[in-house]
């Protein structure tokens, strides 16, 4: 059994967090696209990058501890960020149930799609793309 590569998983999670900030800035402010569709597009793009980079850096299926580490770091940081934003909005103008639900719908695709793209089946797809055509 391979030893868990926790350092690599931490770097991948941090790079995905940085990618979250950069892509949100580019898509929302420079391009002008906003809304839930923008969150879904960004979540898919970051999840594909995360799944691909895990498969490329390990060259094998990630073990459960590696998968959990990258998901907890990524999802936890984004969850704390969205929670801080909800606190800021609550202190400035108040938050109702609709605003909290909307904020949750913008957060949820990021860790959910990352979990999907770290699944065994999609990791196999990313690893098969490395093989030369026959």
N, C-alpha and C positions, 0 to 999 in steps of 0.2 A: 504494500500500500504506500502511496506517495505521501510525503509529509505535507501538511497544509502550507500554502504559500500566503501567509497573512499579510506580509509586506506588499506583495503584488496586488492583493485585493484592496488594501487600503489605498494604494496609488490609483487604482481604477476608480474607486468610489470618489476620491478627491477630484480626479479629472472629470468625472461625470457631474460633480457639483459645480466645478468651474464652467463646464459646458452648459449647464443649466443657466447660469448667469449670463454668459455670452450670447447664447441663442435667444434667450428671452429679450435681452437688450436689442439684438439685431432685428428680430421678427416684430416685436411689439413697438419699438420706438423708431427705428430707422425705416422699416418697411411699412409700418402702420397697421399691421394685422393684429387684431385683438379678439378676445372672447374665448369660449371653450374650445373652438376649433383650433386656435393657435396653441392652446395647452395640449391638445391631443397630438398635433403634429410634432411639437417639441418632445413630448413624452415618448412617442414612437421613435423619433430620431435618436434620442439619448439611450433608449432601451436597446436599439439595434447596435449602437456603438458599444454599450456595456457588454452585451452578449458576445459580440464579435471579439472585443478585446480580451475578455476572459478566456475564450476558446483559443485565441492566438497566443496569449501569454503563457497559458498552462500546457497547451497541446494535448489535453485530456479533459475528461469530464471533471468539473469541480466537485470536490467533496462537500458534504453538507455544511461543515464549518466555514469553508471559503464562501459558499453561496450566502450563508447567513450573515457573514461579516460584511460583504459588499452591500447586501440589501439593508442591513441595519444602519450602516454608516450613511448610505445614500438616502434612504427613506427617513431615517431619524433626523438628519440634518434638515432635509426639506420640510419635514413635519414641524420641527422647531421654528424654522423660518416662517412658515404659514401661520403657526400659532402666535408668533411675535407680531406678525402683520394683523392678525385678528385682534390682538390686544391693543395695538395702536389705533385701529379703527374704532374699537369699543371705547377707548378713552377720548377720542376726538369727536365722534358723532353717535356712538351707540351702535350696537349690532343686534339685528333681529334674526329670527330663525331662517328667513330666506337668504340673508347675507351669509350666515354661517354655512348653509347648505351649498350655496354657490362657491364659497371658498373651499369647501370640502371637495366639491366636484372638480375644481381646478387642481387640487393637490392629488387626488386619488389616482389618476392615470399614471403618474410618475412611478411610484413603487409597484403598482399592479402590473404595468407593462414590463418593468425591469424584472419582476418575478417570472413573467411569462417567457421572456427572452433568455433567462438563465435556466430554463427547464432542460431536462436531459434531451428531449427531442430536438429542440432548436440548437442546443450546443452541438449535437451531431451534425446538423446542417452546416453550421459555421466551420466545423472541423473538416467536413467533406469538401468544402470549397477550396481547401488547400491542396487537394490531390490534383495531379496533372490529368488532363483529359486523355481518355484511352482511345 
